[in-house]
Amino acid sequence: MVLIAPLYSQNHSVQLPFNFNMDQAADMANSGITWIDTIFDWAVMALVELAKFFGITYEEINVWLFFIAWPLFTVALIAWAVSLWRQNSQLRRQVNA
């Protein structure tokens, strides 16, 4: 079982670590840049498998990941960064006082 596809190959017939038929994905990615097409195809296949695992559709997992989870995670990271910046500012003021 191959875990990493050769990115220089024009052939997408690699054995993947999960059940997905590459013939089903014949027209998924077609940018002409092999490594981008390979990564995109693998990402789509991983999302399909995750959707199957959770018992939801591919479209639903896309919504959950890219419109709910990712934005919430980004907002949380921004809030954490602001909190750390404020703590750092307070500590600098204490040291300089």
Secondary structure, 3 states (H helix, E strand, C coil): CCCCCCCCCCCCCCCCCCCCCHHHHCCCCCCCCHHHHHHHHHHHHHHHHHHHHHCCCHHHHHHHHHHHHHHHHHHHHHHHHHHHHHHHHHHHHHHHC
